Amino acid sequence: KRELRVATPQGLSNPLVFCVGQLPEFTEKESIGVVQPNANQPAQVQISQAPTDMRIAIPATVNGRIKPGLPRLPARAGQQFTPGEADRYRFQAHKGQDLVIAASARELVPYLADAVPGWFQAVLTLSDANGNELAYDDDYRFHPDPVIHYAVSKDGEYSIEIRDAIYRGREDFVYRIAIGELPFVTSAFPLGGRAGSKTTVQLTGWNLRANKMTMDAKGKTPGVYPLVNSAAFMVDTLPEGFEKEPNNTAAAAQRVKLPIIMNGRIDQPGDWDVFRFQGRAGEAIVAEVYARRLDSPLDSVLKLTDAKGT
């Protein structure tokens, strides 16, 4: 991701996201449609773009936008936006391929609170050559941009369609879609390590050539660094520890010495990880979870009790 701004004599514009990728790039071919609203009205021509339907070769990244559709007259009373079209891209895929189709939309142009109609909520639909729907997604975990993983069952032509969730269209509803047998990490552990040290990170996901990588924090200052996909890795100066099961109850609590960062996983329904430490009167203890900020889907809860469980 790069930051794109326009420099003018009056100053710099607001920043937008410009992505530099590694895949071949395609840009949608916009066609122009000419429409006369009504034969009984004066000769008034309105121009708009028709929806995109083009063939591409994968792996690739396609760039496009969900434009306002051709006029539908008369407009509905109180309508606050122009109905948008759906763009479609066709490609050949082969049996045994694990396709990853990942859209970037809100990631490129974030939510504008005072805008109408608000923001682009992208929806992806994968279909076969006969138009049968094979997969659909409108988000990925807590991210608003959708991701599809699909195991191809037979050779043939497939198509991916993108549209807005409620069929809106606007010139700034821009998107990028990465399509192919792309590596995609769904989880990593641990999500952090100590500054100046190397940490082996376990990986799970799709189309991965390896299930682990080494994060070298030598020379890195404390902070959050990109790992893979949108996942992040936190570097700190505190001692690091790992949870040891079973530690689901106060009786089986894992003893730790403060200060420390504990790395763990809530890996089954109903799992609690309980840690026991020695406190002193007058101490101010801070316990803070880093999960969602590091791209974990965990919706965490913390509970502090005394030695009696109160």
C-alpha positions as CSV (number, residue, x, y, z in Angstrom):
1,K,0.0,0.0,0.0
2,R,1.2,3.5,-0.9
3,E,-0.3,6.9,0.0
4,L,-1.5,8.9,-3.0
5,R,-2.0,12.7,-2.7
6,V,-2.4,15.6,-5.0
7,A,-0.2,18.6,-4.5
8,T,-1.6,22.0,-5.3
9,P,-0.6,25.6,-4.6
10,Q,-3.2,25.5,-1.8
11,G,-1.7,22.4,-0.2
12,L,-2.0,18.7,-0.2
13,S,-5.2,16.7,-0.8
14,N,-6.5,14.0,1.5
15,P,-4.7,10.7,1.2
16,L,-6.0,7.8,-0.9
17,V,-4.6,4.2,-1.0
18,F,-2.6,3.1,-4.1
19,C,-1.6,-0.6,-4.1
20,V,1.5,-2.0,-5.8
21,G,1.0,-5.7,-6.5
22,Q,2.9,-8.7,-7.9
23,L,0.2,-10.1,-10.2
24,P,-0.6,-9.1,-13.8
25,E,-3.0,-6.2,-13.7
26,F,-6.2,-5.8,-15.7
27,T,-8.4,-2.7,-15.8
28,E,-12.1,-3.0,-16.7
29,K,-13.0,-1.9,-20.2
30,E,-15.7,0.6,-19.7
31,S,-18.3,0.9,-22.5
32,I,-20.3,4.0,-23.2
33,G,-24.1,3.8,-23.4
34,V,-26.2,6.6,-24.9
35,V,-29.8,6.9,-23.7
36,Q,-32.6,9.2,-24.6
37,P,-35.0,9.4,-21.6
38,N,-38.3,9.6,-23.4
39,A,-39.3,10.0,-27.0
40,N,-41.8,12.7,-26.1
41,Q,-39.2,14.8,-24.4
42,P,-36.8,17.3,-26.0
43,A,-33.7,15.6,-27.5
44,Q,-31.7,15.1,-24.4
45,V,-29.0,12.5,-24.4
46,Q,-27.6,11.0,-21.1
47,I,-24.3,9.1,-21.1
48,S,-23.4,6.4,-18.7
49,Q,-21.3,3.2,-18.6
50,A,-22.7,-0.3,-19.1
51,P,-21.6,-3.1,-16.7
52,T,-18.3,-4.7,-17.4
53,D,-18.2,-8.3,-18.8
54,M,-14.6,-9.2,-19.9
55,R,-12.3,-12.2,-20.1
56,I,-9.0,-12.3,-18.2
57,A,-6.2,-14.8,-17.6
58,I,-5.4,-15.8,-14.0
59,P,-3.6,-15.2,-11.8
60,A,-4.4,-11.6,-12.0
61,T,-5.6,-8.5,-10.2
62,V,-8.5,-6.6,-11.8
63,N,-9.2,-3.0,-11.3
64,G,-12.7,-1.5,-11.7
65,R,-15.5,0.5,-10.2
66,I,-19.2,0.0,-9.7
67,K,-20.5,2.9,-11.7
68,P,-24.0,4.4,-11.7
69,G,-26.1,2.4,-14.0
70,L,-28.0,3.4,-17.1
71,P,-30.8,5.8,-16.2
72,R,-34.0,4.1,-15.0
73,L,-36.7,6.7,-15.5
74,P,-38.7,7.9,-13.7
75,A,-36.6,7.8,-10.5
76,R,-38.2,6.6,-7.3
77,A,-39.4,9.3,-4.9
78,G,-36.8,10.0,-2.2
79,Q,-34.1,8.0,-3.9
80,Q,-30.7,9.1,-2.5
81,F,-28.4,7.2,-4.9
82,T,-28.1,6.0,-8.4
83,P,-28.6,2.2,-8.9
84,G,-25.3,0.6,-9.8
85,E,-24.4,-2.3,-12.1
86,A,-22.6,-5.5,-11.5
87,D,-19.2,-6.1,-13.1
88,R,-18.2,-9.6,-14.3
89,Y,-14.9,-11.2,-15.2
90,R,-14.6,-14.6,-16.9
91,F,-11.5,-16.9,-16.7
92,Q,-10.4,-20.5,-17.3
93,A,-9.8,-22.7,-14.2
94,H,-8.7,-26.3,-13.9
95,K,-9.7,-29.2,-11.7
96,G,-7.8,-29.4,-8.5
97,Q,-7.0,-25.7,-8.3
98,D,-7.6,-23.9,-5.0
99,L,-8.9,-20.5,-6.0
100,V,-8.6,-17.5,-3.8
101,I,-10.6,-14.5,-4.8
102,A,-10.0,-11.5,-2.5
103,A,-11.6,-8.1,-3.0
104,S,-10.3,-4.7,-1.8
105,A,-12.9,-2.0,-1.7
106,R,-13.5,-0.4,1.8
107,E,-9.8,-1.0,2.3
108,L,-9.1,1.5,-0.5
109,V,-11.8,4.1,0.2
110,P,-12.8,4.0,3.9
111,Y,-16.1,4.9,5.3
112,L,-17.2,8.6,5.0
113,A,-19.7,9.3,7.7
114,D,-21.3,12.3,6.0
115,A,-21.4,10.9,2.5
116,V,-24.5,9.7,0.6
117,P,-24.8,6.7,0.0
118,G,-22.1,6.1,2.5
119,W,-19.6,3.5,1.5
120,F,-19.1,0.7,-1.0
121,Q,-20.1,-2.7,0.5
122,A,-18.7,-5.2,-2.0
123,V,-20.3,-8.6,-2.7
124,L,-18.6,-11.4,-4.7
125,T,-20.4,-14.2,-6.5
126,L,-18.5,-17.1,-8.2
127,S,-20.4,-18.9,-11.0
128,D,-19.7,-21.7,-13.5
129,A,-20.1,-21.4,-17.3
130,N,-23.8,-22.1,-17.1
131,G,-24.4,-19.3,-14.6
132,N,-24.8,-21.6,-11.6
133,E,-23.8,-20.0,-8.4
134,L,-20.8,-21.8,-6.7
135,A,-19.8,-19.4,-3.9
136,Y,-20.9,-16.1,-2.4
137,D,-19.4,-13.8,0.2
138,D,-20.0,-10.3,1.4
139,D,-17.2,-10.0,4.1
140,Y,-14.3,-11.9,5.6
141,R,-14.5,-12.3,9.4
142,F,-14.8,-8.8,10.7
143,H,-13.4,-7.2,7.6
144,P,-16.0,-5.7,5.2
145,D,-14.2,-6.8,2.0
146,P,-15.1,-10.3,0.9
147,V,-12.8,-13.3,0.3
148,I,-13.8,-16.6,-1.5
149,H,-11.9,-19.9,-1.3
150,Y,-13.1,-22.5,-3.8
151,A,-11.7,-25.9,-4.8
152,V,-12.3,-26.2,-8.6
153,S,-14.0,-29.5,-9.3
154,K,-13.7,-29.5,-13.1
155,D,-12.0,-27.7,-16.0
156,G,-13.9,-24.9,-17.6
157,E,-14.9,-21.3,-17.7
158,Y,-15.8,-19.5,-14.4
159,S,-16.9,-16.0,-13.7
160,I,-16.6,-13.7,-10.7
161,E,-19.2,-11.0,-10.3
162,I,-18.8,-7.9,-8.0
163,R,-21.5,-5.5,-7.0
164,D,-22.7,-3.4,-4.1
165,A,-24.7,-5.2,-1.4
166,I,-27.8,-3.1,-2.1
167,Y,-27.1,-2.4,-5.8
168,R,-25.8,1.1,-5.5
169,G,-23.4,2.8,-7.8
170,R,-21.0,5.7,-7.6
171,E,-17.8,6.9,-9.3
172,D,-15.7,6.3,-6.2
173,F,-17.0,2.7,-5.6
174,V,-13.6,1.5,-6.8
175,Y,-12.2,-2.0,-6.2
176,R,-9.3,-4.4,-6.8
177,I,-9.9,-8.2,-7.0
178,A,-7.0,-10.7,-6.8
179,I,-7.8,-14.0,-8.4
180,G,-5.8,-17.2,-8.6
181,E,-4.1,-20.0,-6.7
182,L,-2.9,-17.3,-4.3
183,P,-1.3,-17.9,-0.8
184,F,-3.6,-16.8,1.9
185,V,-3.0,-17.0,5.6
186,T,-6.0,-17.6,7.8
187,S,-4.2,-17.7,11.1
188,A,-0.7,-17.3,12.6
189,F,0.7,-18.1,16.0
190,P,2.2,-16.4,18.0
191,L,1.3,-12.9,16.9
192,G,4.2,-11.3,18.6
193,G,7.8,-11.6,19.9
194,R,10.5,-9.7,21.8
195,A,12.6,-7.0,20.2
196,G,16.0,-8.2,19.1
197,S,15.0,-11.9,18.9
198,K,13.8,-14.3,16.2
199,T,10.3,-15.9,16.5
200,T,9.1,-19.0,14.6
201,V,5.5,-18.3,13.5
202,Q,3.1,-21.2,12.7
203,L,0.9,-20.6,9.7
204,T,-2.4,-22.1,8.5
205,G,-4.2,-21.1,5.3
206,W,-4.6,-21.8,1.6
207,N,-2.0,-22.5,-1.0
208,L,0.9,-22.2,1.5
209,R,4.3,-23.6,0.5
210,A,5.3,-23.8,4.2
211,N,3.5,-23.9,7.5
212,K,5.9,-21.7,9.4
213,M,8.1,-18.6,8.9
214,T,10.6,-16.7,11.0
215,M,10.0,-13.2,12.1
216,D,13.3,-11.5,12.8
217,A,12.9,-8.6,15.2
218,K,16.6,-7.8,15.3
219,G,17.0,-4.0,15.2
220,K,13.2,-3.4,15.3
221,T,11.7,-1.0,17.8
222,P,8.5,-1.9,19.7
223,G,5.4,-1.6,17.4
224,V,3.2,-3.6,15.1
225,Y,4.6,-4.8,11.8
226,P,2.9,-6.4,8.8
227,L,3.2,-10.2,8.7
228,V,1.2,-11.7,5.8
229,N,-2.2,-10.8,4.3
230,S,-3.6,-8.3,6.8
231,A,-2.1,-10.2,9.7
232,A,0.3,-8.3,12.0
233,F,3.1,-9.1,14.3
234,M,3.7,-7.2,17.5
235,V,7.2,-6.4,18.8
236,D,7.7,-5.5,22.4
237,T,10.5,-5.3,25.0
238,L,8.7,-7.3,27.7
239,P,9.5,-11.0,28.5
240,E,7.4,-13.4,26.4
241,G,5.6,-16.5,27.6
242,F,3.2,-19.2,26.2
243,E,0.1,-20.6,27.7
244,K,0.3,-24.2,28.8
245,E,-2.9,-26.4,28.9
246,P,-4.8,-27.3,31.0
247,N,-5.3,-23.9,32.4
248,N,-9.1,-23.5,32.1
249,T,-9.9,-23.0,35.8
250,A,-8.6,-21.1,38.8
251,A,-7.4,-24.3,40.3
252,A,-5.3,-25.1,37.2
253,A,-4.2,-21.5,36.6
254,Q,-0.8,-21.1,35.1
255,R,1.6,-19.1,37.3
256,V,3.3,-16.1,35.7
257,K,5.7,-13.4,36.9
258,L,4.9,-9.8,36.0
259,P,5.5,-8.0,33.8
260,I,5.0,-10.4,30.9
261,I,3.3,-10.9,27.6
262,M,1.5,-14.3,27.3
263,N,0.8,-15.8,23.9
264,G,-2.2,-18.2,23.7
265,R,-5.1,-19.4,21.8
266,I,-8.8,-19.9,22.5
267,D,-8.8,-23.1,20.4
268,Q,-12.1,-24.8,21.4
269,P,-15.6,-23.8,22.4
270,G,-15.8,-22.8,26.1
271,D,-12.1,-22.4,26.5
272,W,-10.7,-20.1,29.2
273,D,-7.0,-19.4,29.7
274,V,-6.4,-18.6,33.4
275,F,-3.1,-17.1,34.7
276,R,-2.2,-16.5,38.3
277,F,0.2,-13.8,39.5
278,Q,1.3,-12.2,42.8
279,G,-0.1,-8.8,43.5
280,R,1.0,-6.2,46.1
281,A,-1.2,-3.6,47.8
282,G,-1.0,-0.2,45.9
283,E,0.1,-1.7,42.6
284,A,-1.7,-0.6,39.4
285,I,-2.0,-3.7,37.2
286,V,-2.8,-3.3,33.5
287,A,-4.0,-6.3,31.5
288,E,-4.7,-5.7,27.8
289,V,-5.5,-8.1,25.0
290,Y,-4.1,-7.7,21.5
291,A,-6.2,-9.9,19.2
292,R,-8.5,-8.1,16.8
293,R,-5.8,-5.4,16.2
294,L,-3.5,-8.2,15.0
295,D,-6.2,-9.7,12.7
296,S,-7.4,-12.4,15.1
297,P,-11.1,-13.1,14.9
298,L,-11.2,-13.5,18.7
299,D,-13.8,-11.3,20.5
300,S,-12.1,-11.4,23.8
301,V,-13.3,-11.0,27.4
302,L,-11.1,-10.4,30.5
303,K,-12.0,-11.2,34.1
304,L,-9.9,-10.4,37.1
305,T,-10.5,-12.3,40.4
306,D,-8.8,-12.5,43.8
307,A,-7.4,-15.6,45.3
308,K,-10.9,-16.7,46.5
309,G,-12.3,-16.4,43.0
310,T,-14.2,-13.2,43.7
